[in-house]
Amino acid sequence: MTAHAHAHPVKRYRGLMDWLTTVDHKKIGILYLLAGALFFLIGGLEAILIRIQLLKPQLAVVGADTFNELITMHGTTMIFLAAMPMLFAMMNAVIPLQIGARDVAFPFLNALGFWTFFFGGLLLNISWFAGSVPDAGWTSYVPLASPTYNSGHGVDYYVLGLQIAGIGTLLGGINFMATIINMRAPGLSFMRLPMFTWAIFITSALIVFAFPVLTVGLVALMFDRLFQANFFETANGGSTVLWEHVFWVFGHPEVYILILPAFGIISEVVSTFSRKRLFGYSSMVFATILIAFLGFMVWAHHMFTTGLGPVANGLFSIATMLIAIPTGVKIFNWLFTLWGGSIRFTTAALFGIGFIPTFTMGGVTGVMLAVAPADYQYHDTYFVVAHFHYVIVGGLINGIFAGLFYWWPKMFGRTLNETLGKWFFWTFYIGFHMTFFVQHFLGLIGMPRRVWTYLPNQGFDTMNFISTIGAFLMGIGTIMLIVNVIITSFKPKNATNDPWEDGRSLEWTIPSPPPEYNFKQIPLVRGYDAWWKEKMEGHKEMTPSEPVGPIHMPSPSFLPLIMSIGLFIAGFGFMYDKLFVAIGGIAVTLICMLLRSVFDDHGFHISEEEQEKGVHA
Amino acid sequence: MKRLLPVLAGMALLLSACGGREDLSTLKPQGPVAQGQFDLMVLSISIMALVVVVVFAICLYVLIKFRRRKGDNSIPKQVEGNHKLEIIWTVVPIVLLLILGVPTIDKVFGNAKDYSHDKDALQVIVTSHQYWWEFEYPEYGITTAQDLIVPTGKKIQFKLASADVKHSFWIPSIGGKIDTNTGVDNKLYLEFPKEGVYRGKCAELCGPSHSLMDFKAKAVDQASFDRWVAAMKDPAVLPEDAAIKEAFESKCLSCHAVGEQNSGAGAPNLTGVGGRETIGGILYNDENSPEENLKQWIENPQDVKPGATMPSAEDLDLSPEELDGIAKYLANYKLDY
């Protein structure tokens, strides 16, 4: 043991305790990935059950009540508990490395964000065991979700689960915004940022503006349900349309919170595997900003049939169509990045390139939906289901898989098996199109969405059958991914710094996985595609911007976990009307906050000698 | 634009060939409102198909042409961008969106026309319930349920609201949907130029039986419609058998209404129920006899529509004879029009 530069002792944990107390962004990234994957499997299982129920007309594999619970939980789980955490996994794993930082701006908050998300998600899913599951759809429209028409605790689980999980997301958004603004390596100006970092920066801004709206909406619904408030009770002067507005003022930006990171991942993957600089970098940046900006003024296109009147419908139609322009710019920029390149078809590249046509299909149906009079026909039909699955699965999930295969060696030091990976890609990709392409037509010929069953002789049978078979293929594909992950985890950790050999940004200049302080010396960035630039000039490593010296690190802490457990307990207290439990839970959280404020923790330093030991990857 | 027309016509043909039932599919419009919406769908799909074809073509070309050959270790030229290309793929979409945007705005306002005060239009008040539809004709003072009867050749002006949770009123082959909210009315007009029965559906999640909340819209000629209105106004026909009549009045009319009896009730109006297209919206009277369907429904509505608020025969204490008698009476209760 060498003496620490700071005199006070630092507790360092091992094993499970290490994971429960960690504030290291790389470990938190892995925690996000594990939890997100778990919820992804639960949501996937729910999807399979939904598709089995719709395999043939008039089946009753699950009851009508259960079906509504399944669709509600499938949507809520996939959006809030699977897609978002997997994106957060990638943000955590990659952003500090891409900007040449040793951690995020607020490592403690980062851990707190993960644990609140995790316990919020856990609370939501415990509803399955409590026997009253949310069943008013992931949009939770009132009055169906109001205490009058939804008397069980189902929607309470939705409200409180999302409220707690939402704290985590908001903290993450603030944290990554601060990180990207303040912690870029010397020379890494904004217009030199890798595209993924740009995407996450803008996404974080969206989170900071959009999530408080959800919080307000959920608080109002919670007050209606728990304390008989009247925000949404029409009989007492409330408004049900208000909930729709609040939900979608959050809900539409949420769509971009999901897709912008995927855009970022695709930009990295396409550029790396075609060995070419991203085409039209600055137009990509401005397109992303424009999409985010417009994303806040199109929410009412989810409400064309609510009865807002022609002026609102007309305005929101045109505003929505405008989004197609920056999105088109991005699509063509990707295509022209590939143009003239030298494309290597790794699994990551397959997902990345497969994203382009699939997402285009989801995008064009989006423009079709923007045509308000035609939307009167599409709205709440399977056409919409097809559209948003093309955007979310075909776009976002393809993006996540591309990112996982791409950054897996950086996160774990091992490269996923390419043969199995390609099998996974084709099974999942073909299954996806089988499942969702036909659903466009199901909607057009008159099948509403969220239907538990359908009568025969309506022309729905064959396409529903095809759709279900496709869903099974997607399931088989996912199993292949799991097998791949398990097999890979038994392989030696032999990934090099730059395992794809064509890496362009800073994360590929350090070991895989990186030491806990990431960069022994913070690098000096001399241009866009910093690492590529150095490689092309024949350098083997980045120029350091500082001398070797002791590295300041944040201490691990139990408090984030305990604080989240406090909120988790309080959630139950509120739901089941046990006020003392609720107060007790809140007290746990507040006491933790007090402890955190009263006791200063300056962290610790890793000395030069220890750094040599640190690189054991 | 003229050169585009054959493309649009071809797309329209292709889409309607994609099928669906004439009385249900948005791709086989049976009235001017649905037709106008279909035309916009065709226009937008055509423009979007163009975009998709261009993207797919470039994508395929690039993947084949620029794949890395074995042993090729060259570094491609690092291109920053190309102003000309970037301007093209910004301006072309703007032009395409203008082509789409103008007719969109035109139709947005066209479809929002209000015929509430038009003497030539028929006014219908739609009230949605978990899980059935109530249709009131305020000009005639009559109310019916599940089968919307309308005359051909007239504008039908709907005023819609919900009695409980949100639903959405949708007759795909006649025109797009509109939600039924609580506390505020929505308006929608539709036209039914051709006689026939069209399928209607609820399009907003409203509870367990959302998927079963179907209704029918039956368009008949004006003379037939007038006969129907007159028949609806006739005094109610009640069961002839005294015991059945007693049971019907005490156990059914506590919620339902027939003719002038118990109007303003909270459950579907049963006047002429035996002549309707379906029982409960989903038991088709041309597949089973109305009597069988009625028996199945009254026996246990929960089996047909989970979550329905009507109590079962057992809960109502209906004897088998009463059940048979009421089903038979209702099945034979048909209006002549």
Interface residues (C-beta under 8 A of the other chain):
Chain A: G63 A64 D65 F67 N68 A136 G137 Y141 P143 L144 Y149 T234 A235 S239 T240 V241 S274 R275 K276 R277 F279 G280 Y281 S282 S283 T305 T306 G307 G309 P310 N313 G314 S317 I318 M321 L322 A324 I325 G328 V329 I331 F332 N333 L335 F336 L338 W339 G340 G341 S342 I343 R344 F345 I353 I356 P357 T360 M361 V364 T365 V367 M368 A370 V371 A372 P373 A374 D375 Y376 Q377 H379 D380 T381 F441 L444 I445 G446 P448 R449 R450 V451 W452 T453 Y454 L455 Q458 G459 M536
Chain B: L15 C18 G19 G20 R21 L24 S25 T26 L27 A34 G36 Q37 F38 L40 M41 S44 I45 M48 V51 V52 V55 F56 I58 C59 V62 L63 F66 R67 R68 D72 S74 I75 P76 K77 Q78 V79 E80 G81 N82 L85 E86 W89 T90 P93 I94 L97 L100 G101 T104 I105 K107 V108 F109 G110 N111 A112 D164 V165 K166 S168 W170 P172 S173 G175 G176 K177 I178 D179 N181 T182 G183 V184 N186 K187 R199 K201 C202 A203 E204 L205 C206 G207 P208 S209 H210 S211 L212 D214 I282 P306 G307
